[in-house]
Amino acid sequence: MASSSEYLSLREIGRRLNIPPSSVAYYKDRFSQFIPQQGGSGRRIRYPADAIPVFKEIRHMFNNNYSAEQVERDLARKFSPVCDLPHGQAEPQSVAELAGVVEKLSGLLDTQALFRAEIDSLRGELSTLKEEKERIEARYRDEIARLESEVEALRAERAAMFEEIWERIDRSADAGAKRSARPGAGFMQRPLVVTNDKGEYLGVAGKHGHFSLQEFVRIVRGNAGDSQRQVAMRWTAAGKDGYVLTLTTKDPAGQGHEHAIELQETVTPSGNRVVRIAKLTIDGNPVPDPFLMVLFRKIRDGFDV
């Protein structure tokens, strides 16, 4: 509570009444005839404790949606207009005009200071919000990178799991069927090729080496794991240096096909040992050689060339 002999700045009055600086400045300019002040000029203008109830009443009426004219009428009923000169004494016109100009100028400076203080406060809040936004974005970037790394690790683990399952199925099939055979590692890792109508050997080379039979089997198994089809693989020896890979597929409705790929190990004219796709049959029907070229182009497009 301010004492009757205490004089306050406009900013201090706003702080005590919890009124924004811009509102305090507006009240002071709009209802100056009801607000007492004591000496000083510009930012040094001071207001006696009697001014606090006036500001408080103005704030209360505006909070209750009074118009400025209604506020002025109520102030006239509750507070006497301020008179700075003794009763009956009038200021000379020129002095009064000069005093009015000085008062308005000082009021503008005071209002400007209040606005600047409010702007500085808003700038500080904006800077704090920007820093918080950057911290949140950085945290989410790190979290996204961590999750992506986990997804990649899970994908690799899933692929390894499918590979191990297929290896176990293949070993079980080899052990349980005398007529079944599985190529050795050397055969599986040799480049996979086809020959065109001119007898030329065509293969696929990527960033990590040649496209091999082992890579082909991995792609088949991976596609089986990513779809609802059931895929069964069976190896059968075919002659001295050859094998037949039979792929049996079934969809959820039980419909399917049987693909038999005859593979022969051979040596190219340049002395490279490769595995050639010699023949492809689908449901017992031989596929023309040009179709093998189409198949190989699709393989090439899916490999890391």
C-alpha positions in Angstrom: 0.0 0.0 0.0 1.4 3.4 -1.0 1.5 6.1 1.7 -0.1 9.5 1.0 3.3 11.2 0.7 4.7 8.6 -1.7 5.2 9.4 -5.4 5.4 6.8 -8.1 6.4 6.5 -11.7 3.9 5.4 -14.3 5.8 2.1 -14.7 5.6 1.4 -10.9 1.9 2.0 -10.9 1.4 -0.5 -13.7 3.6 -3.0 -11.9 1.7 -2.7 -8.6 -1.8 -3.0 -10.3 -0.6 -5.7 -12.8 -1.6 -3.5 -15.8 0.4 -3.8 -19.0 2.6 -0.7 -19.8 0.7 0.1 -23.0 -2.7 0.1 -21.1 -1.3 2.3 -18.3 -0.1 4.9 -20.9 -3.4 4.9 -22.6 -5.3 5.4 -19.4 -3.0 8.3 -18.5 -3.5 10.1 -21.8 -7.3 9.4 -22.2 -8.3 10.3 -18.6 -5.6 12.8 -17.6 -8.1 15.2 -16.2 -8.9 12.7 -13.4 -5.3 11.5 -12.6 -3.3 13.7 -10.3 0.4 14.1 -10.8 3.1 15.9 -8.9 6.0 17.7 -10.5 8.7 16.5 -12.9 8.5 16.3 -16.7 9.0 13.6 -19.3 10.0 10.3 -17.7 10.5 12.0 -14.4 6.8 12.7 -13.9 5.6 11.3 -10.7 2.1 10.5 -9.4 0.9 10.6 -5.8 -0.7 7.7 -4.1 -4.1 9.2 -4.8 -3.6 8.3 -8.5 -3.6 4.5 -7.8 -7.4 4.2 -7.0 -8.1 6.1 -10.3 -6.0 3.7 -12.4 -7.5 0.8 -10.5 -11.1 2.0 -11.2 -10.3 2.6 -14.9 -8.9 -0.9 -15.2 -11.9 -2.4 -13.4 -14.4 -0.7 -15.7 -12.6 -1.7 -18.9 -12.5 -5.3 -17.7 -16.3 -5.1 -17.4 -16.5 -3.9 -21.0 -17.3 -0.2 -20.3 -16.8 2.1 -23.2 -14.3 5.0 -22.9 -17.2 7.5 -22.6 -18.9 5.4 -19.9 -15.6 5.3 -18.0 -15.2 9.0 -18.3 -18.8 9.6 -16.9 -18.2 7.3 -14.0 -14.8 8.9 -13.2 -16.5 12.3 -13.2 -19.0 11.0 -10.6 -16.4 9.4 -8.4 -13.3 11.6 -8.8 -13.0 15.4 -9.1 -11.1 16.7 -12.1 -7.5 17.6 -11.3 -6.7 21.4 -10.9 -3.0 22.3 -10.6 -3.6 26.0 -9.9 -5.3 27.7 -7.0 -9.0 28.4 -7.4 -9.7 31.5 -9.5 -6.1 31.7 -10.9 -5.7 31.1 -14.6 -2.5 30.5 -16.5 -1.6 32.9 -19.3 -2.6 31.3 -22.7 0.9 31.0 -24.1 2.2 29.4 -20.9 -0.8 27.0 -20.8 -0.2 26.0 -24.4 3.5 25.5 -23.8 2.7 23.4 -20.7 0.3 21.4 -22.7 2.9 20.7 -25.4 5.5 19.8 -22.9 3.1 17.5 -21.0 2.1 15.7 -24.2 5.8 15.4 -25.3 6.8 14.0 -21.9 3.8 11.6 -22.0 4.9 10.4 -25.4 8.4 9.8 -24.2 7.0 7.9 -21.2 4.7 5.9 -23.4 7.6 5.1 -25.7 9.7 3.9 -22.8 6.9 1.6 -21.7 6.4 0.2 -25.2 10.1 -0.4 -25.5 10.2 -2.3 -22.2 7.2 -4.4 -23.4 8.9 -5.0 -26.8 12.1 -6.1 -25.1 10.2 -8.4 -22.9 8.4 -10.0 -25.9 11.8 -10.3 -27.7 13.2 -12.2 -24.7 10.2 -14.5 -24.7 10.6 -15.1 -28.5 14.3 -15.9 -28.1 13.5 -18.4 -25.4 10.8 -20.0 -27.5 13.2 -20.3 -30.5 15.9 -21.9 -28.3 13.3 -24.4 -26.9 12.2 -25.1 -30.5 15.7 -25.8 -31.6 16.3 -28.1 -28.6 13.1 -30.0 -29.4 14.0 -30.4 -33.1 17.5 -31.6 -32.2 16.2 -34.1 -29.8 13.7 -35.5 -32.3 16.4 -35.6 -35.0 18.6 -37.7 -32.7 15.6 -39.9 -31.9 14.7 -40.4 -35.5 18.3 -41.3 -36.4 18.3 -43.8 -33.5 15.1 -45.4 -34.6 16.3 -45.6 -38.2 19.4 -47.4 -37.0 17.3 -49.8 -35.0 15.1 -50.5 -38.0 18.1 -51.3 -40.2 19.5 -53.6 -37.5 16.1 -55.4 -37.2 16.0 -55.8 -41.0 19.4 -57.2 -41.1 18.5 -59.6 -38.2 15.3 -60.6 -39.9 17.2 -61.3 -43.2 19.8 -63.4 -41.3 17.0 -65.3 -39.5 15.3 -66.2 -42.8 18.7 -67.2 -44.3 19.3 -69.5 -41.3 15.8 -71.0 -41.6 16.3 -71.7 -45.3 19.7 -73.2 -44.7 18.2 -75.6 -42.1 15.3 -76.5 -44.4 17.8 -77.2 -47.2 20.0 -79.4 -44.9 17.0 -81.3 -43.7 15.8 -81.9 -47.3 19.3 -83.1 -48.3 19.5 -85.5 -45.4 16.0 -86.9 -45.9 16.0 -87.4 -49.7 18.7 -89.6 -51.4 17.9 -88.2 -54.8 18.2 -84.6 -53.7 21.5 -82.7 -53.9 22.7 -79.2 -53.1 25.6 -77.4 -54.9 28.7 -76.7 -53.0 29.9 -73.2 -52.0 32.1 -72.8 -55.1 29.1 -73.5 -57.4 26.8 -71.1 -55.5 29.3 -68.3 -55.5 30.3 -68.4 -59.2 28.9 -65.6 -61.5 25.4 -66.4 -62.9 25.2 -65.9 -66.7 23.0 -66.5 -69.8 24.0 -66.8 -73.4 22.4 -64.9 -76.2 21.6 -66.1 -79.8 25.3 -65.4 -80.7 26.6 -67.6 -78.0 27.9 -64.7 -76.0 28.0 -64.9 -72.2 26.0 -62.2 -70.4 26.4 -61.6 -66.7 25.7 -58.9 -64.1 28.3 -57.0 -62.2 27.6 -54.7 -59.2 29.4 -52.7 -56.6 30.2 -55.8 -54.5 31.1 -58.2 -57.3 29.3 -60.4 -59.8 25.7 -61.5 -59.5 26.0 -65.1 -58.3 23.6 -68.1 -57.9 23.8 -67.5 -54.1 22.6 -63.9 -54.6 19.7 -65.2 -56.8 18.7 -67.6 -54.1 18.9 -64.9 -51.4 16.6 -62.6 -53.5 14.0 -65.5 -53.9 14.0 -66.2 -50.2 13.7 -62.5 -49.3 10.7 -62.1 -51.6 9.1 -65.1 -50.0 9.6 -63.6 -46.6 8.0 -60.3 -47.7 4.9 -61.8 -49.4 2.1 -64.2 -48.5 3.2 -66.8 -51.0 4.7 -70.1 -49.9 7.9 -70.9 -51.7 9.6 -74.3 -51.6 13.1 -74.9 -53.0 14.5 -78.2 -54.1 17.9 -79.1 -55.6 18.4 -82.1 -57.9 21.7 -83.1 -59.5 21.7 -82.9 -63.3 24.7 -84.6 -64.9 28.4 -84.2 -63.8 28.5 -80.4 -63.5 24.9 -79.4 -63.3 21.9 -79.0 -61.0 18.2 -78.3 -61.3 16.7 -75.7 -58.9 12.9 -76.3 -58.5 10.9 -73.5 -57.0 7.3 -74.3 -56.1 5.1 -71.3 -55.2 1.6 -71.2 -53.6 -0.6 -68.3 -52.8 -3.1 -68.1 -49.9 -5.8 -69.7 -52.1 -3.6 -72.7 -52.8 -2.9 -71.8 -56.4 0.7 -72.0 -57.5 3.4 -72.8 -60.1 6.5 -74.9 -60.4 9.6 -73.3 -61.9 12.6 -75.5 -62.8 15.9 -73.8 -63.6 18.6 -76.0 -65.1 22.1 -74.7 -64.2 25.4 -75.8 -65.7 28.9 -75.0 -64.6 31.1 -74.0 -67.5 34.1 -72.0 -68.6 33.9 -69.0 -70.9 36.2 -68.4 -73.9 38.1 -66.0 -71.7 38.8 -68.7 -69.1 36.3 -67.6 -66.4 34.4 -70.3 -64.6 30.7 -69.5 -64.4 27.2 -71.0 -63.8 25.0 -70.7 -66.9 21.2 -70.8 -66.9 20.7 -73.5 -69.5 17.0 -74.0 -69.4 13.9 -72.7 -67.6 10.5 -74.6 -67.5 7.3 -73.4 -65.9 4.8 -76.1 -64.9 6.7 -78.4 -67.3 6.6 -76.1 -70.3 10.0 -74.9 -71.7 10.4 -71.2 -71.8 12.0 -69.7 -75.0 15.5 -68.4 -74.6 14.5 -64.7 -75.3 12.4 -64.9 -72.1 15.6 -65.8 -70.2 17.0 -62.5 -71.5 14.0 -60.6 -70.1 14.4 -62.4 -66.7 18.0 -61.5 -66.6 17.3 -57.8 -67.3 15.0 -57.7 -64.4 17.6 -59.4 -62.2 20.1 -56.8 -63.4 17.7 -53.9 -62.6 17.3 -55.2 -59.0 21.0 -55.8 -58.4 23.3 -53.0 -57.1 24.6 -51.9 -60.5 
